[in-house]
Amino acid sequence: AQTVTQSQPEMSVQEAETVTLSCTYDTSESDYYLFWYKQPPSRQMILVIRQEAYKQQNATENRFSVNFQKAAKSFSLKISDSQLGDAAMYFCAYRNRDDKIIFGKGTRLHILP
Amino acid sequence: GAGVSQSPSNKVTEKGKDVELRCDPISGHTALYWYRQSLGQGLEFLIYFQGNSAPDKSGLPSDRFSAERTGGSVSTLTIQRTQQEDSAVYLCASSLALVESDTQYFGPGTRLTVL
């Protein structure tokens, strides 16, 4: 069975600094998708970034980028120039052709002014 | 509408009562998903719909849980004889189609509290 592990329940970063959130997953599949979702206090889950497993190039969305290591089954999220609005729960998620998304337990990110 | 909507946003009920949660997906989205998020936990997949059909109901926690979707649009999640352990945020998401590449867009959730 596929699993997603986020080993950091909470993290803090100084505003304008860079922070990396870790995610590892376990699967025997070769084709799948990986996602990072952000959940602010409003509860609304927002897609931050996604990565197709068949693409070697790391996905980037403005200040957000990933370090995708397929062989190591690692998918970390880097947030550059952290802003107060980045404070939220961040969930790593995995999806393959079974059509279910499997989420990690989340990392709560605090931004220190 | 512009996004996925869910109602009610909050629901408080007494143990043993039935509750019905509603999800309105983004117009044109054929796939719809239900998740449960317990306090301090990640999301637990419950069920998905392709059109009005739910091919896999194995994620539903017990036979007290059921879901339906009509007209390929609105979906309702019904919990019968609620228990305290059912207290959680129930999130709905929709995507354009049921393919792994499609992004799921989430609603704001319904917070269910069972007293």
Contacts between the chains, C-beta under 8 A, distances in Angstrom:
chain1	res1	chain2	res2	distance
A	4	B	42	7.9
A	31	B	100	7.8
A	32	B	100	6.8
A	33	B	100	5.3
A	33	B	101	6.2
A	37	B	106	7.7
A	42	B	108	6.7
A	43	B	89	6.3
A	43	B	91	7.8
A	43	B	108	5.4
A	43	B	109	4.7
A	43	B	111	7.8
A	44	B	106	6.5
A	44	B	107	7.7
A	44	B	108	5.1
A	44	B	109	7.8
A	45	B	91	6.6
A	45	B	93	7.4
A	45	B	106	3.6
A	46	B	106	7.6
A	47	B	103	5.5
A	47	B	104	7.6
A	47	B	105	7.6
A	50	B	103	6.8
A	52	B	101	7.0
A	91	B	42	6.1
A	91	B	43	6.9
A	93	B	43	7.9
A	95	B	100	5.0
A	96	B	100	5.9
A	97	B	100	5.7
A	99	B	31	8.0
A	99	B	48	6.1
A	99	B	56	7.9
A	99	B	98	5.8
A	99	B	100	6.9
A	100	B	45	4.8
A	100	B	48	7.2
A	100	B	56	7.9
A	100	B	59	7.3
A	101	B	33	7.5
A	101	B	43	7.7
A	101	B	45	6.5
A	101	B	104	6.6
A	102	B	45	7.1
A	103	B	35	7.9
A	103	B	42	4.2
A	103	B	43	4.2
A	104	B	42	5.6
A	105	B	41	6.1
A	105	B	42	4.2
A	106	B	41	7.9
A	106	B	42	5.4
